[in-house]
Amino acid sequence: MYELVKEKKHLTDDELLTTLSKGGYSIHELNKALLDLEILGMISVRWVAKEKRRIEIVEAAAAPVRYAE
């Protein structure tokens, strides 16, 4: 699932479920996997409509800049 999101950079939960349902995944398995990936900081899930979520890859943050004193 992470590879699908990474490949497209962002998509909706409906698009992802349509793709994954061909492999036998249910909405409950999708929600569990999305929660796990979000907790790990790999993806970001935001509500964009009442029944639609946008799933995005979290880009690695740049290292903090240290200034010499």
C-alpha positions as CSV (number, residue, x, y, z in Angstrom):
1,M,0.0,0.0,0.0
2,Y,2.8,2.4,0.9
3,E,4.4,1.8,-2.5
4,L,1.1,2.8,-4.3
5,V,0.9,6.1,-2.4
6,K,4.6,6.7,-2.8
7,E,4.3,6.2,-6.6
8,K,1.5,8.7,-7.0
9,K,2.6,11.1,-4.2
10,H,-1.1,11.6,-3.2
11,L,-4.5,10.1,-3.7
12,T,-7.9,9.7,-2.1
13,D,-9.0,6.8,0.1
14,D,-11.6,5.9,-2.6
15,E,-8.8,5.5,-5.3
16,L,-6.7,3.5,-3.0
17,L,-9.5,1.2,-1.9
18,T,-10.5,0.6,-5.5
19,T,-7.0,-0.5,-6.3
20,L,-6.6,-2.6,-3.2
21,S,-10.0,-4.3,-3.4
22,K,-8.8,-6.1,-6.5
23,G,-6.3,-7.8,-4.1
24,G,-9.0,-8.7,-1.5
25,Y,-8.5,-5.8,0.9
26,S,-11.5,-4.4,2.8
27,I,-12.2,-0.9,4.1
28,H,-11.3,-2.1,7.7
29,E,-7.9,-3.4,6.6
30,L,-7.3,-0.1,4.7
31,N,-8.1,2.0,7.8
32,K,-5.9,-0.1,10.0
33,A,-3.0,0.1,7.6
34,L,-3.5,3.9,7.1
35,L,-3.5,4.4,10.9
36,D,-0.3,2.3,11.3
37,L,1.5,4.2,8.5
38,E,0.4,7.6,9.9
39,I,1.6,6.7,13.4
40,L,5.0,5.7,11.9
41,G,5.1,9.2,10.2
42,M,5.3,7.7,6.7
43,I,2.0,9.2,5.4
44,S,-0.4,12.0,6.2
45,V,-4.1,11.6,6.1
46,R,-6.4,14.6,5.9
47,W,-10.2,14.9,5.5
48,V,-11.0,16.9,2.3
49,A,-14.8,16.2,2.3
50,K,-17.3,14.6,4.6
51,E,-16.6,11.1,3.3
52,K,-13.2,11.6,1.5
53,R,-9.7,11.6,2.8
54,R,-6.5,12.7,1.0
55,I,-3.4,10.4,1.6
56,E,0.0,11.9,1.0
57,I,3.6,10.8,1.5
58,V,5.5,12.6,4.2
59,E,8.7,14.0,2.7
60,A,11.8,13.6,4.9
61,A,12.5,16.8,6.7
62,A,15.8,18.5,6.3
63,A,18.3,18.3,9.1
64,P,18.2,21.2,11.5
65,V,20.7,24.0,10.8
66,R,23.2,24.7,13.5
67,Y,24.7,28.1,13.7
68,A,28.1,28.8,15.1
69,E,28.2,31.1,18.1
